[in-house]
């Protein structure tokens, strides 16, 4: 569902309920995301404003995001004007996807002054704008000059204007007569959901589909096949709910309990197998829905250089292996050259110098077939034999070397796969810095544009507690894997890793104690969850740390182990989250 005007109205009411409140701190964890730390008499809250094109939203959040070491320019300007200011209210501007936060702040001279933070939640046109008491723009996330939009400019010094109104009816002021007239004027064969979303302002397509479903039992239907009285009745239930702020947050979950949609009304059109879960607040609803998506998007933005490097390296190595394999196949003809040399040598007495070829019976062949061997007329018969022997020796040596090089290339490709896997578990800039440092020391520095070494400090692997009270340490990348396996582990501890796949090293610190079967299972589940493996009954190897060795000069995260056992487990995400120690 798009973050439509109806959802923004519901969220704005929640934000407004916090006013008056004080802005304690301001952060910008991502290039298109601002977080305001709000302090009230009773509680402290975080207000998240995302002006990106993929996950635009505004809501009170509990998500903890890592902030960059150096604050961006927009963040510095917001701190200058809003740090310590009092937020006096939040309102939706018309029934648009625009929310205005009002502040009692101070100007450069120390006099009290109104400031406004305007949040436009409009997909790829989303923006975050700081304006003064006269609504003149002070700073903004994404400037828009006349070359980009002739209808409205968004640049510092220009007075802020709302986006041009669309040719749609105002949802909050529309009457039943207006609705009926719009239905009559709609072209024949118009889909009902398309009609609702295009005729009425601020209605997302998911809401339009639900209204269509309630009025017809189907979503792929036209206005002619819809019960118009029922459609009008259901439509105005939503309008009345928006006006009275009496709507409720619903999260639609699939059969695997994964969020697929969110709304201010229950959505039944998904059918059987999907459930509507009621959340405590709209902010919690949005937080839940966007938690994984926004994290993945934030990491994708910050790790674009790593992804580009790894993708190019993977493509290069794959092509290299294909070329080497083709060369290796050509080496299979080595025995043929040796055989020709032997045949020339055995028939050397009968070959005249300068002959272009020789016919000889191959007695090593079951059929004793006659073979025709080409000769170099410039060479003697003995020299021709040596020529074939040299080709044989060259190909034989190349075959051994190519097999070695292919093995090295496959190992490098496997290492690249482990770094790709580590990126999926990166939580913030610290984890990404560790991955960059690892790639730098692994010999990829020449391919990392403008890379400068950064001190990443002591690694902080994930920590879990099993049901039996044992501590589990889980590496999020190869640097952390090496750290827990070679630095933190005791020889008597237990070590876990998914079988024959990239994944985290998991250490169960048990010492002399013997963990229970449940503890082993939980440790194996953590190792399976933090790996590339998917599905059920995932194979996880485990052994004592004393059996795990790291070969000298090996790639980060690479170890060998012996005397292991294998467990087959199916990890449960909720269970693992409960085990984790924050």
Secondary structure by P-SEA (a helix, b strand, c coil): ccccaaaaaaaaaaaaaaccccccccccccccbbbbbcccccbbbbbbbbccccccccccccbbbbbcccccaaaaaaaacccccccccccccccccbbbbbbbcccccccbbbbbbbbbccccccbbbbbccccccccccccccccccccccccccccccccccccccccccccaaaaaaaaaaccccccaaaaaaaacccccaaaaaaaaaaacccccccccccaaaaaaaaaaaaaaaaaaccbbbbbbbccccccccccccccccccccbbbbbcccaaaaaaaaaaaaaaaaaaaaaaaaaaaaaaaaaaaaaaaaaaaaaaaaaacaaaaaaaaaaaaaaacccccccccbbbbbccccccbbbbbbbbcccccaaaaaaaaaaaaaaaaaaaaaaaaaaaaaaaaaaaaaaaaaaaaacccaaaaaaaaaaaaaacccccccbbbbbbccccccbbbbcccbbbbbbbccaaaaaaaacccccccbbbbbcccbbbbbbbbccccccccaaaaaaaaaaaaaaccccccbbbbbbbcccccccccccccccccccbbbbbbbbbbaaaaaaaccc
